[in-house]
Amino acid sequence: TTLAAMVNHRNENEMGHILTVEDPIEFVHESKKCLINQREVGPHTLSFSNALRSALREDPDVILVGEMRDLETIRLAMTAAETGHLVFGTLHTSSAAKTIDRVIDVFPADEKEMVRAMLSESLRAVISQALLKTKDGTGRVAAHEIMVCTPAIRNLIREAKVPQMYSAIQTGSSVGMQTLDQNLTNLVKANVISAAEARTKAANKDMFPG
């Protein structure tokens, strides 16, 4: 739903061509200001990487990659971003910093430095999210860690200083950054989730006693 909301925001506010590759398609978008083409792995294309190769020939402004599962898909997504496309993608990681590590770790050792340089230039932001049970038991709420690629963050990516990102995110609220623990703290204070529930997802579990 987070990715769908981002696509919808672009669709409602700016002209362009959006191409999505999903497995499966979870949210069907209607073209508003944007022309939207949605592809599903299986019925429409053999794989994410296959669809991405085709996508680059169709002149999209925005590309959504449902899951960046393998080296080839990640490589193609980064190439698309480097050539001026806005690329949204998902990875299964538990924090913004671990997302950077995960992308770089997929590549062979002799490419890692180049990949760090590419990421430091083309990455805009990382949003890491976790779903938690609400305190009243009526549903779930998303908690988010948000890392915006400021010049300081870009330098940390380039210099392989990923462990220092947490403190940069922690002190970056003026540009919209927050750690997951900061967001969890706000949700507990607002009585949306319990401290016990926050502790299940927290990086620093001591922040949520009880």
N, C-alpha and C positions, 0 to 999 in steps of 0.2 A: 504493500500500500504506500510506503514511502516513495519508492521509485515511480509508482503510478501517479502519485500526487505531483512529483516533479515534472513528469511528462505532460500531465494535464495543465500545469501552470504555464509551461512553454506553449502548449497548444492554444491556450486562451489568450496569451499576451503577445505572441510574436509570430510572424510569418516564417514558414520554413518547411522542410521535409524531415520527418522523423521516421526512422526505421528501427523496429524492435525485433530481437531474436530471443525467444522464450521457450521454456520447457517445463510445464505447458504454458500457454497463454492464460493468465489469471484474470486480467482486466481488459475488456474490449474498449478501445478508445474510438470515439467518433471524431472525424476530422473537423476542426473548427477553423482556427487561423492557419493551422498546419495540415499538410497532407501527411497522413499516418499510414504506414505499411507495417503490419504485424506478421511475423513469421514464426511458425512453431517447429521445433526440432521433431522430426518424424514425418508429419504430413507434408510440410513445405520444404524442408531442407534436411540433409543428412546429419549435420552437426553444427555447433556454434561456429567453429572455425570456417566451415564451408560457407555458411551464411554470411560471415564477416567478409570473406574474400569477395563474394558477390556484391555485398553492400557497398564496398568501396568503389564499385563501378557505377552505382546508381545515384551518385552525387547527393547523399543525405547531409543535412546540417547537424542532425542529432542521431546518435546510434545508442540503443539500449541493448546491453548484453546481459541476458538473464542470469547466467552463471559463467564466471571465468574459471573453468575447471582445469585447464591444461596449458602447457607451455605455448602451444600454437595459438590458442584463443587469446591468451594474455598478450602475446607478441603482436598479433593483429590489432587488438584493441589499442595498444600503445602506439602502433604505427598510425592508426586512424586519428588518435588524439594529436600526434605530432604533425599531421597534415591538415590540421585546422578543424577537425570535427569535434563536437561536444559529445563525449562518450560517458555513459553511465554504465556501471557494472557492479556485480555483487560477488563477494568472496566470503567463505565461512571462516571468520576470525572473531576474536573476542575483544579486540581493541584497535584503535586507529594505528598505533605503532606496530602491532602484530600484522596488520594488513600490509604495511610497507615491507616488513620482513618476508611475508608470505610471497609477495610478488617477486622480490629479488631472489629468494631461495629457489624458485622454480627454474631459474636460468642457470646454465653451466657456469663454472667458476670464472672462465675467461671472458664472460659477458657481463658479469655483475657490476663492474665499475661503469660500463657504458649504460646499463639499465638504470643505475642510480642517477646518472646524469640526465637521462631521458625523463625519468619520473620527476626529478627536481624541476625540470622545465615545464612539463605538461600537466602535472597533477594539480587540480584546483582545490579539492577538499576530500576528506574521508569522513563518513558518518558510520559509526558503529552502533548497533542497537540491540537491545535485549527486551524481551517481553516478560512482564511481571503480573502476578495476580493482584487485582485491586483489593483494598482493605475490606470493602463492603461485599466482596465475593460476587459482584455482578459481571465481571469480565476481566480483560487484561489491558494493560497500559504499556506503551513503549517508553523506555528510557534510552537516551542518546548520548554518545560521546561524539563531539564534533571537532575535527581538526581542519582548520583553514590553512592553505599553503601560503603563509606569509614568507617574506625573505628569510627570516630566521629558521622556519621549518624547512624551507628549500635547502638551506645550507646544511642542516642536520641530515637530510636525506643524502645529499651529495657526499658528505664526509663520513657516512656510515655511523652516525651518532644517534641511532634510533632510541636507545634508552633515555636520552635527554629530552625526548619529545613530550613525555608526560608532564614535566614541569612547565614546558613551553605552552602546552594546551591549558594547564591549570591557571596560568597567568594571562591567558589570551582572551579574556571575556570581552574586552573592548572591540574585538573584531569577530565576535560570535562564537568563540571556542568554549568548550566545556568538557571536563572529564566525565566519564560515566558516573563516578562516585559523587561528583558535584550535582549532577542531575538527580541521582538517587536521593541525595540529601534533601533537595528541594521537594521531591515527591513525598518523602516521609514527613517533612515539615507541613506540607499542604494536606496531610492526612489521606493521601491517595493510596499509598502502600504502607505496609508495616515495616518496622526496622528489620524484623526477621526475614521478610521477603526480600528486602534490599540486600541483606547480607548474602543471599544465595548468588547474587550476580556481582557483588562489589569486588574491586581489586584490593582494597584495604578493608577487610571485614571488621577490624577493630573500630571503625567509624560507626558501626551499627550494632551496639550492644543490646542485649535483651533477648 
